[in-house]
Amino acid sequence: MPSDRPMGIETEFAIGGRRKNGMPLDRDSLLRRLSEAAMERWRFLPSSNGNGIFTESGARFYFDTGGHPEFCVGESSDLNELVSHVKAGERLLSELVDLMEEQDGGESEIWIFRSNVDYSVGEPRTWGQHSSFLIRNKPETFLTDLIPHLVTRAYSWAGGLNPFMPNGLQFCLFPRALFFVRPIGPDSTAGRGIFHTRDESLAGPGYWRLHILCGESLHSEVGLWLQLGTTALIVAMTEAGLKPGRGIELKNPVQALHLVASNLCHPLVLIDGRKLTALDIQEHFLEQAERYQDRECMPHFAPEVCRRWREILTALRKDPRTLSKVLDWPFKAELFEKICREHGFSMNSFAPGNDFRNRLYEALKGTAYERQSPDVGFLIGPRSPILEVAARMTPELRKAGLSWSTLAAPKELRQKLLEGDLRLSQLGPRGLFQQLDQAGMLERRIVREQEIELAKTNPPARGRAAIRGKVVRELCGDGGTTCDWQFIRDKTNGRLLDLSDPFCSTERWIWEDDSDEDERDLDASLNSLLEDLNHVGNI
């Protein structure tokens, strides 16, 4: 296989809105209208399975499990091109929301968010951004080398609050990490594994798709570029038999992931008993990549990825705060600390009290207030159902140098932090991140403005995505044509475009009057494709 393998990104979004009088807009109606707006504005062909559309940019837009809008960019082997298409997809969706508000005559406000954790419900939920890499070996071949890398990609974390600490405050470098509960698994919505084992190539025989769930949606183009680039180098080395992860296998990958999600410097135990930090493990992978960067098996961008990778790791070791304008979690950590200081606190000051808060709210189980999450003031007051528990904790609390008043603060402050987080994740000019970016307060750009604008209506330059986008543009509006990752079926003219070769560079149409043998091959390919469509994603 050529060293420059196709890669892809699929991003899940959330949508909400309200009328000017404050009444919330129905979510199902918003999803329906978003779909209608896309079909009004974009050149497209409908998906073969009836869920979503394929666009002239080579991308797919549809609604995933749980009704999340999902935008899957056209596959590409160029990092800058992929980043351009991801950012173009965000702009396209933001423009659809603007159109929906115009249709309402200014009587509603509609938001679309690119975030990773939903803190608004009792049971935390997550969605995010998945990446995919074309491979010629079966996915399990990559397990040993990839897991330590996925656990420690500190430059690709979004930052936020610990979603499983609703009554306390703990900054998380990688909030989505806490939703991964096993090292390996096939599920993407529950019981998630760090290494995802779904075997769904979306390509012809001899190809597989390495589908990576263990990541987060990012504002930073630098973070996204490195997330893709570093992983591509490790995939290339593994497929070439160079074993870049040899000697640094983690003893307990899930525990390591949860520990490093809140503490970048926490020592992680290897199977040989040694202890390394996340940055030590990344340094190991970087040294392997630098050693082999000029090999034929490595993609063309290997030297540039190694250079940027080393720059970022050096800065993270020296002081992550120096990257607050570049990477997501250092930026968010600085913002959250500023909000805390405005309320007379420090983010770190809440850590000692988190255990006491958790114990206090744990005691509410079995009472009438179990699901109400009342504030600490109520729980230590005369009407508290657990007043005796609070009284027993008081001496221990004072011994730790704390008071009930300091434990009461996080509820209001947590809400302020979550509001800031939500505003950051909002797409479009009303989103806080875009406002800060336009004010020149961030240094996270990789691609030029014109590249993003071009990617809104143009597919990647090479490979089957280029052909897909071209044919979508030519045949859009033809009610007899449907599209998928591997095929475009033109029912009007009785032909089918074969895109099962990820590296194809010319259109290969199969006509209805082809030989019986070709028909049998086509039927077998289509049957295989229909099986894949149960869990359609991107390559």
Residue pairs with C-beta under 8 A, 6 or more apart in sequence:
1 134
1 136
1 239
2 77
2 503
3 236
3 296
3 297
3 298
3 299
3 300
4 77
4 78
4 299
4 300
5 77
5 133
5 134
5 135
5 232
5 235
5 236
5 299
6 75
6 76
6 77
6 133
6 134
6 463
6 465
6 502
6 503
6 539
7 75
7 76
7 77
7 82
7 131
7 132
7 133
7 134
7 228
7 232
8 72
8 73
8 74
8 75
8 76
8 82
8 131
8 132
8 538
8 539
9 72
9 73
9 82
9 85
9 86
9 129
9 130
9 131
9 132
9 224
9 228
9 538
10 70
10 71
10 72
10 73
10 129
10 130
10 131
10 132
10 537
10 538
11 70
11 71
11 72
11 86
11 89
11 90
11 114
11 128
11 129
11 217
12 64
12 68
12 69
12 70
12 127
12 128
12 129
12 217
13 68
13 69
13 70
13 71
13 93
13 112
13 113
13 114
13 427
14 68
14 69
14 112
14 113
14 115
14 118
14 127
15 27
15 30
15 31
15 34
15 69
15 97
15 110
15 111
15 112
15 113
16 24
16 25
16 27
16 30
16 110
16 111
16 113
17 24
17 25
17 30
17 108
17 109
17 110
17 111
18 24
18 25
18 108
18 109
19 25
19 107
19 108
19 109
20 106
20 107
20 108
20 109
25 108
25 110
27 67
28 67
30 100
30 110
31 63
31 67
31 69
33 100
33 103
34 69
34 93
34 96
34 97
34 100
34 112
35 63
37 96
37 99
37 100
37 103
38 44
38 53
38 61
38 96
39 53
40 99
41 92
41 95
41 96
41 99
42 53
42 55
42 56
42 61
42 92
43 55
43 56
43 457
43 472
43 473
43 476
44 53
44 54
44 55
44 56
44 61
44 472
44 476
45 53
45 54
45 472
45 475
45 476
45 478
45 481
45 482
45 483
45 488
46 52
46 53
46 54
46 482
46 483
47 53
47 54
47 60
47 62
47 482
47 483
47 484
47 536
48 482
48 483
48 484
48 487
48 489
48 529
48 533
49 484
49 530
49 533
49 536
51 62
51 63
51 536
52 60
52 61
52 62
52 63
53 60
53 61
53 62
53 483
54 60
54 468
54 472
54 483
54 484
55 61
55 469
55 472
56 457
56 458
56 459
56 469
56 472
56 473
56 476
57 73
57 74
57 85
57 88
57 455
57 456
57 457
57 458
57 459
57 469
58 73
58 74
58 75
58 85
58 459
58 460
58 465
58 466
58 468
58 469
58 472
59 71
59 72
59 73
59 74
59 85
59 89
60 71
60 72
60 485
60 536
60 538
61 69
61 70
61 71
61 72
62 70
62 72
62 536
63 69
63 70
64 70
65 188
65 189
66 125
66 127
66 189
68 127
69 93
69 112
71 89
71 90
71 92
71 93
72 537
72 538
73 82
73 85
73 86
73 88
73 89
73 538
74 85
74 459
74 460
74 465
74 466
74 468
74 469
75 132
75 134
75 460
75 463
75 464
75 465
75 502
75 538
75 539
76 82
76 85
76 460
76 461
76 462
76 463
76 465
77 299
77 462
77 463
78 301
78 460
78 461
78 462
79 225
79 228
79 229
79 232
79 301
79 305
80 225
80 446
80 447
80 451
81 451
81 455
81 460
81 461
82 228
82 460
83 221
83 224
83 225
83 228
83 446
83 447
84 447
84 451
84 452
84 454
84 455
85 455
85 460
86 224
87 221
87 447
87 452
87 455
88 452
88 453
88 454
88 455
88 456
90 114
90 427
91 427
91 452
91 456
92 456
93 112
93 427
94 112
94 427
94 428
96 112
97 110
97 111
97 112
97 427
97 428
98 428
100 108
100 110
101 108
101 109
101 110
104 110
111 426
111 427
111 430
112 426
112 427
112 428
113 422
113 425
113 426
113 427
114 217
114 425
114 427
115 127
115 217
115 421
115 422
115 425
116 126
116 127
116 128
116 129
116 158
116 160
116 175
116 176
116 216
116 217
117 124
117 125
117 126
117 160
117 163
117 175
117 176
117 179
118 124
118 125
118 126
118 127
119 161
119 163
119 166
119 418
119 421
120 418
122 371
124 163
124 164
124 166
124 179
126 163
126 175
126 176
126 179
128 176
128 213
128 215
128 216
128 217
129 215
129 216
129 217
129 218
130 188
130 211
130 212
130 213
130 215
130 537
130 538
131 212
131 215
131 227
131 228
131 231
132 209
132 210
132 211
132 212
132 537
132 538
132 539
133 209
133 210
133 212
133 231
133 232
133 235
134 203
134 207
134 208
134 209
134 210
134 502
134 539
135 141
135 142
135 207
135 208
135 209
135 210
135 235
135 239
136 206
136 207
136 208
136 239
137 208
137 238
137 239
138 199
138 208
139 197
139 199
139 208
139 209
139 210
139 211
140 197
141 238
141 239
142 195
142 210
142 235
142 238
142 239
143 184
143 195
144 243
144 245
144 246
144 249
145 234
145 237
145 238
145 243
145 244
145 245
145 246
146 195
146 210
146 212
146 231
146 234
146 235
146 238
146 245
147 183
147 194
147 195
147 245
147 249
147 250
147 253
148 245
148 248
148 249
148 250
148 253
148 281
148 285
149 230
149 231
149 234
149 245
149 281
149 282
149 285
150 194
150 195
150 212
150 214
150 215
150 231
151 194
151 214
151 250
151 253
151 256
151 257
151 260
151 268
151 278
151 281
152 260
152 268
152 278
152 279
152 281
152 282
153 215
153 226
153 227
153 230
153 231
153 282
154 173
154 260
154 264
154 278
154 279
154 282
154 316
155 222
155 223
155 226
155 227
155 309
155 312
155 313
155 316
155 327
156 215
156 216
156 218
156 223
156 224
156 226
156 227
157 173
157 174
157 177
157 216
157 223
157 261
157 328
157 329
158 174
158 175
158 176
158 216
158 217
158 218
158 219
158 328
158 329
158 332
159 171
159 172
159 173
159 174
159 175
159 328
159 329
159 330
159 331
159 332
159 333
160 171
160 172
160 175
160 332
160 421
161 169
161 170
161 171
161 172
161 175
161 414
161 417
161 418
161 421
162 168
162 170
162 171
162 172
162 175
162 178
162 262
163 172
163 175
163 178
163 179
164 178
165 354
165 358
166 373
167 357
167 358
167 360
167 361
167 373
167 410
167 411
168 350
168 353
168 354
168 357
168 358
168 410
169 347
169 350
169 354
169 410
169 413
169 414
169 417
170 262
170 350
170 351
170 354
171 262
171 333
171 336
171 347
172 178
172 261
172 262
173 260
173 261
173 262
173 264
173 329
173 333
174 216
174 257
174 260
174 261
174 329
175 216
175 261
176 214
176 215
176 216
177 214
177 257
177 258
177 260
177 261
178 258
178 261
179 192
180 192
180 193
180 194
180 213
180 214
180 254
180 257
181 191
181 192
181 193
181 254
182 191
182 192
182 193
182 194
182 254
183 193
183 194
183 195
183 253
183 254
184 193
184 194
184 195
184 197
185 191
185 192
185 193
185 195
185 196
185 197
186 193
186 196
186 197
186 198
187 193
188 196
188 198
188 213
188 535
192 213
192 214
193 213
194 214
194 253
194 254
194 257
195 214
196 211
196 212
196 213
196 214
198 211
198 535
199 208
200 209
200 211
200 532
200 535
200 537
201 207
201 208
201 209
201 532
201 539
202 209
202 485
202 486
202 532
202 536
202 537
202 538
202 539
203 209
203 485
203 486
203 500
203 501
203 502
203 539
204 486
204 500
204 501
204 525
207 502
209 537
209 539
210 235
211 537
212 231
214 257
215 227
216 328
217 425
218 224
218 227
218 328
219 328
219 331
219 424
219 433
219 444
220 326
220 327
220 328
220 331
220 444
221 444
221 445
221 446
221 447
222 308
222 312
222 326
222 327
222 444
222 445
222 446
223 326
223 327
223 328
223 444
224 446
225 308
225 446
226 305
226 308
226 309
226 312
229 301
229 304
229 305
229 308
229 309
230 285
230 286
230 289
230 305
230 309
232 299
232 301
232 305
233 289
233 293
233 298
233 299
233 302
233 305
233 306
234 244
234 245
234 285
234 289
236 297
236 298
236 299
236 302
237 243
237 244
237 288
237 289
237 292
237 297
237 298
238 244
238 245
239 297
240 292
240 295
240 297
242 288
242 292
242 297
244 285
244 288
244 289
245 285
247 270
247 272
247 284
248 270
248 276
248 281
248 284
249 270
249 271
250 256
250 268
250 269
250 270
250 271
251 269
251 270
251 271
252 269
256 268
256 269
259 266
259 268
260 266
260 268
260 278
264 277
264 278
264 279
264 316
264 320
265 277
265 279
266 277
266 278
267 275
267 276
267 277
268 275
268 276
268 277
268 278
268 281
269 275
270 276
276 284
279 313
279 316
279 317
282 309
282 313
283 313
286 306
286 309
286 310
286 313
289 298
289 302
289 305
289 306
289 309
290 306
290 310
292 298
293 302
293 303
293 306
294 302
294 303
312 323
312 326
312 327
315 322
315 323
316 323
320 327
320 329
320 330
320 333
321 330
321 333
321 334
322 330
323 330
323 331
324 330
324 331
324 333
324 334
325 331
325 441
325 442
325 443
325 444
326 442
326 443
326 444
327 444
331 442
332 421
332 424
333 347
335 420
335 424
336 347
336 417
336 420
337 346
337 347
339 413
339 416
339 417
339 420
340 346
340 347
340 349
340 413
340 417
343 409
343 412
343 413
343 416
345 409
345 413
349 406
350 409
350 410
352 400
352 401
352 402
353 402
353 406
353 407
353 410
356 393
356 396
356 397
356 400
356 402
356 407
357 376
357 407
357 410
359 393
360 376
360 379
360 386
360 389
360 390
360 393
360 407
361 373
361 379
363 386
363 389
364 370
364 379
364 385
364 386
367 385
367 386
368 385
369 385
375 408
375 411
376 404
376 407
376 408
376 411
377 404
377 408
378 384
379 386
379 387
379 390
380 387
380 390
380 404
381 387
384 390
390 404
394 404
397 403
397 404
397 407
420 432
423 431
423 432
424 431
424 432
424 433
425 431
425 433
426 432
426 433
427 434
428 434
429 435
429 438
433 442
436 442
437 444
458 469
459 465
459 466
459 468
459 469
459 470
460 466
460 469
462 505
463 502
463 503
463 504
463 505
464 499
464 501
464 502
464 503
464 504
466 505
467 497
467 499
467 504
467 505
467 506
467 507
468 483
468 488
468 499
471 483
471 488
471 497
471 507
472 483
472 488
475 481
475 488
475 490
478 490
478 492
479 492
480 490
480 491
480 492
481 488
481 489
481 490
481 491
481 492
482 488
482 489
482 491
483 489
484 529
484 533
484 536
485 499
485 536
485 538
485 539
486 498
486 499
486 500
486 525
486 529
487 496
487 497
487 498
487 499
487 500
487 525
487 526
487 529
488 496
488 497
488 499
489 496
489 497
490 496
490 497
490 509
494 511
494 512
495 509
495 510
495 511
495 512
496 509
496 510
496 522
497 507
497 508
497 509
497 510
498 504
498 508
498 509
498 510
498 525
500 525
502 539
510 518
510 522
514 522
